[in-house]
Amino acid sequence: MEVAELPVPQQKPNEALVKVAAAGVNFIDVYNREGRYKAPLPFVVGQEGAGTVTAVGSEVKTFKVGDRVAWTSVLGSYAEYAAVPADKLVPIPAGVTGRDAAAVMLQGMTAHYLTHDTHPLKRGETALIHAAAGGVGMLVVQMAHNIGARVIGTVSTDEKARLARDAGADEIILYSKSDFEAETKRLTANKGVDVVYDSVGRTTFDKSLNVLRPRGMMVLFGGSSGAVPPFDPIVLTQKGSLFLTRPSLNNYIATREELLARSGAVFGMIAAEKLKLRIEHTYSLAEAERAHRDLEARKTTGKLLLIP
């Protein structure tokens, strides 16, 4: 990954040209860079951003020059300008800044589908949330807390423990000091949790299955520690007829209507101050490599943004 000078992209008939105000930095960008998620080379990294429309293609009727917009799941946001299909853009409402919009399009909508659709949390249920002070983790904690679920969060440091607790976690496990499997079983009186939200993957997967109640749900939505090795599905039977899913945001914003509804719900939470964002650090485009290194080293909490 390197900084390069490219011409301003020319929008296609179905696209809008956006002057980027901020681009989100996410693990999917790392996966694209590594080749774990394939993309034709060369490509501009980044799948999340927000900015102002500066031109529209001949087929675009829903947006005009000057509109504030945000998007995700479209490559090319690590740039000063991005050409984005109009059907992938959402309007940024009053009460939400461009930086906030860039910070939640991927992570905020991910937290929303995880807690509202993949396993629709109910008041009184118990959720184990790994990386509870991370970008998605803190948003999942807040949404779960607002629903009325009991939240057990795992973190690596005392500082991250404080952040997760401030976000609404009821119990904190420092996995660097305690075995999260043993602690979760203790905290649930060996009954297990209703759902595990796991973005870590390889190092947490097996023990996460062990802390689920019978017919509990394992939601594996990332792999910051590496990919989970293949395993025999009979394990799910042996551990209590468990459910396992590996969801992706794209399948939860598959239609224009769902994209608008989900982004609108998240923006509404921000405007109503029911969702507090922690933008941990901002980097220039030239510092994109450093942003990736910081993210991969798990040095960060909250959200990372690139500012052109």
C-alpha positions in Angstrom: 0.0 0.0 0.0 1.5 3.3 -1.0 0.4 6.9 -1.6 -0.1 7.8 -5.3 -1.3 10.8 -7.3 -4.2 9.8 -9.5 -6.6 11.9 -11.7 -9.9 12.9 -10.1 -12.3 10.0 -11.1 -14.9 10.6 -13.7 -18.3 9.6 -12.5 -20.3 7.2 -14.6 -24.0 7.9 -15.5 -25.2 6.1 -12.3 -22.5 7.6 -10.0 -21.9 10.8 -8.0 -18.5 12.3 -7.5 -17.9 13.0 -3.8 -15.3 15.2 -2.3 -14.3 13.0 0.7 -14.4 14.6 4.1 -13.4 11.5 6.0 -12.8 7.8 5.3 -13.2 5.1 7.8 -10.4 2.6 8.5 -11.6 -1.0 9.1 -10.3 -4.5 9.3 -11.9 -5.3 5.9 -9.4 -2.8 4.5 -6.6 -4.8 6.0 -8.1 -8.0 4.5 -8.2 -6.3 1.1 -4.6 -5.2 1.4 -3.5 -8.7 2.5 -5.4 -10.4 -0.4 -7.6 -12.3 2.1 -10.6 -10.6 0.4 -9.7 -10.3 -3.3 -9.9 -7.1 -5.4 -8.6 -6.4 -8.8 -5.1 -4.8 -8.7 -4.3 -2.0 -8.5 -7.1 -0.5 -6.4 -7.7 2.4 -4.0 -8.2 1.0 -0.5 -11.1 2.0 1.7 -14.8 1.0 1.8 -16.4 3.6 4.0 -16.6 7.4 3.7 -18.5 10.6 3.8 -18.4 13.9 2.0 -20.1 16.4 -0.3 -21.4 15.7 -3.8 -19.5 17.8 -6.4 -21.0 16.3 -9.6 -23.6 13.7 -10.6 -24.0 11.4 -13.5 -26.8 11.8 -16.1 -28.9 9.0 -14.5 -28.6 10.2 -10.9 -31.9 11.8 -9.7 -31.8 11.3 -6.0 -28.8 13.5 -5.2 -27.6 16.9 -6.3 -24.4 19.0 -6.0 -23.9 20.1 -2.4 -25.6 17.2 -0.7 -23.9 15.6 2.2 -23.7 11.9 1.7 -22.1 8.7 3.2 -21.4 5.2 1.9 -19.9 1.8 2.6 -19.1 -1.4 0.8 -17.6 0.6 -2.2 -13.9 0.5 -2.8 -12.0 3.8 -3.1 -12.6 5.9 0.0 -8.9 6.5 0.9 -8.8 9.4 -1.5 -9.6 13.1 -1.9 -12.4 12.3 -4.4 -14.5 9.1 -4.9 -17.0 8.1 -7.6 -19.8 6.2 -5.8 -22.9 4.5 -7.3 -25.9 6.6 -6.3 -27.7 3.6 -5.0 -25.0 3.1 -2.4 -25.1 6.6 -1.1 -27.3 7.7 1.9 -28.1 11.3 2.9 -26.5 12.6 6.1 -29.2 14.2 8.2 -29.0 17.3 10.3 -27.5 16.7 13.7 -24.9 14.2 12.3 -21.4 15.5 11.2 -19.6 14.2 8.2 -16.9 12.6 10.4 -19.6 10.9 12.5 -21.2 9.6 9.4 -17.9 8.2 8.1 -17.3 6.6 11.5 -20.6 4.6 11.6 -21.5 3.5 8.0 -19.7 0.2 8.3 -19.2 -0.3 12.0 -22.5 1.3 13.1 -24.7 -0.6 10.7 -22.7 -3.7 11.5 -23.5 -3.3 15.2 -27.1 -2.6 14.3 -27.7 -5.8 12.2 -25.8 -7.9 14.7 -28.0 -6.8 17.6 -31.3 -6.3 15.8 -31.3 -9.0 13.1 -28.6 -11.7 13.3 -29.5 -12.4 16.9 -32.2 -10.0 17.8 -31.3 -9.3 21.4 -34.1 -9.1 24.0 -34.3 -7.5 27.3 -32.9 -9.9 30.0 -30.7 -11.9 27.6 -27.0 -12.2 28.2 -24.5 -11.4 25.4 -20.7 -12.0 25.5 -19.0 -9.3 23.3 -15.3 -9.8 22.4 -13.1 -6.7 21.8 -15.7 -4.7 23.7 -13.6 -1.5 23.4 -13.0 -1.8 19.7 -14.7 0.1 16.9 -17.6 -2.2 16.5 -17.4 -3.6 20.0 -18.3 -0.4 21.8 -21.2 0.2 19.4 -22.5 -3.3 20.0 -22.2 -2.8 23.8 -24.2 0.4 23.6 -26.9 -1.0 21.5 -27.2 -4.2 23.6 -27.3 -2.1 26.8 -30.0 0.1 25.3 -32.1 -3.0 24.5 -31.8 -4.1 28.1 -29.5 -7.1 27.7 -26.9 -8.1 30.2 -23.5 -7.4 28.6 -20.3 -9.2 29.4 -17.3 -7.7 27.5 -13.8 -9.0 27.0 -10.9 -6.5 26.7 -7.1 -6.6 27.0 -6.3 -3.7 29.3 -7.6 -1.7 32.2 -8.1 1.4 30.0 -10.2 -0.6 27.6 -12.1 -2.0 30.5 -13.0 1.5 31.6 -14.2 2.4 28.1 -16.3 -0.7 27.7 -17.9 -0.2 31.1 -18.6 3.5 30.2 -20.3 2.2 27.0 -22.7 0.1 29.1 -21.0 -3.3 29.8 -22.2 -4.9 33.0 -19.3 -7.2 33.5 -15.7 -6.9 32.1 -13.2 -9.8 31.6 -9.6 -8.9 31.1 -8.6 -11.8 28.9 -4.9 -10.9 29.4 -5.3 -11.7 33.1 -8.2 -14.2 33.3 -9.5 -17.1 31.2 -12.6 -15.7 29.6 -14.3 -19.1 29.4 -14.0 -19.8 33.1 -15.0 -16.2 34.0 -18.0 -16.3 31.7 -19.2 -19.6 33.2 -18.8 -18.1 36.7 -20.7 -15.0 35.8 -23.6 -17.0 34.4 -23.6 -19.7 37.1 -22.6 -22.2 34.4 -25.8 -21.5 32.4 -24.0 -19.9 29.5 -24.8 -16.8 27.4 -27.5 -16.5 24.8 -25.2 -15.1 22.2 -21.5 -14.4 21.5 -20.5 -11.6 19.2 -17.0 -12.5 18.1 -14.8 -10.3 15.8 -11.5 -11.9 17.0 -11.8 -15.4 15.4 -9.0 -17.9 15.7 -7.9 -17.3 19.3 -11.4 -17.0 20.8 -13.6 -19.3 18.7 -13.4 -22.6 20.5 -13.9 -21.2 24.0 -16.7 -19.0 22.7 -18.6 -22.1 21.7 -18.0 -23.5 25.2 -19.7 -20.6 27.0 -23.0 -20.7 25.0 -26.2 -22.0 26.5 -27.8 -24.9 24.7 -29.2 -23.6 21.4 -27.2 -20.4 21.8 -25.9 -18.4 18.9 -22.3 -17.9 17.9 -22.0 -14.8 15.7 -18.5 -14.8 14.1 -18.3 -11.5 12.2 -14.5 -11.0 12.0 -11.1 -12.5 12.4 -8.7 -10.0 13.8 -6.5 -12.8 15.3 -6.7 -14.9 12.1 -9.1 -17.3 10.3 -10.8 -20.0 12.3 -9.6 -23.5 11.2 -12.0 -25.9 9.6 -14.1 -27.9 12.1 -16.7 -30.6 12.1 -20.2 -29.3 12.5 -21.0 -32.2 14.8 -19.2 -30.1 17.4 -22.3 -27.8 17.4 -24.5 -30.8 18.3 -22.1 -32.0 21.0 -22.1 -28.6 22.7 -25.9 -28.2 22.9 -27.3 -27.9 19.3 -25.7 -24.5 18.9 -26.2 -22.1 16.0 -23.2 -20.6 14.1 -23.3 -17.8 11.6 -20.7 -15.9 9.7 -22.6 -12.8 8.6 -21.6 -9.9 6.3 -22.9 -6.4 6.3 -23.6 -6.6 2.5 -26.3 -9.2 3.1 -28.0 -6.9 5.6 -28.1 -3.9 3.3 -28.9 -5.9 0.2 -31.7 -3.6 -0.9 -31.9 0.1 -1.2 -34.8 0.1 1.3 -32.8 -1.8 3.9 -29.7 0.4 3.4 -31.8 3.5 4.0 -33.6 2.0 7.0 -30.5 0.7 8.7 -28.4 3.8 8.2 -31.3 6.0 9.2 -31.7 4.0 12.4 -28.1 4.5 13.3 -28.1 8.2 12.4 -31.2 8.5 14.5 -29.4 7.0 17.5 -26.6 9.5 17.1 -28.9 12.5 16.8 -30.8 11.4 19.8 -27.5 10.9 21.8 -28.3 7.2 22.3 -25.2 6.2 20.5 -21.9 7.9 21.5 -19.0 7.7 19.1 -15.4 7.5 20.1 -13.2 8.7 17.2 -9.9 7.5 18.6 -7.5 9.0 16.1 -7.4 10.8 12.8 -4.7 10.3 10.2 -3.8 12.0 7.0 -4.0 10.0 3.7 -0.2 9.7 3.8 -0.5 8.0 7.2 -2.7 5.2 5.9 0.0 2.6 6.5 0.4 3.7 10.1 -3.3 3.5 10.6 -3.3 -0.1 9.4 -0.4 -1.0 11.6 -2.0 0.5 14.7 -5.3 -1.3 13.9 -3.5 -4.7 13.3 -1.5 -4.3 16.5 -4.8 -3.8 18.4 -3.4 -0.6 19.9 -6.5 1.3 19.3 -10.0 1.7 20.7 -13.0 3.2 19.0 -12.8 4.5 15.4 -9.9 5.4 13.2 -10.5 8.0 10.3 -8.4 9.2 7.4 -8.8 12.9 6.7 -7.8 14.0 3.1 
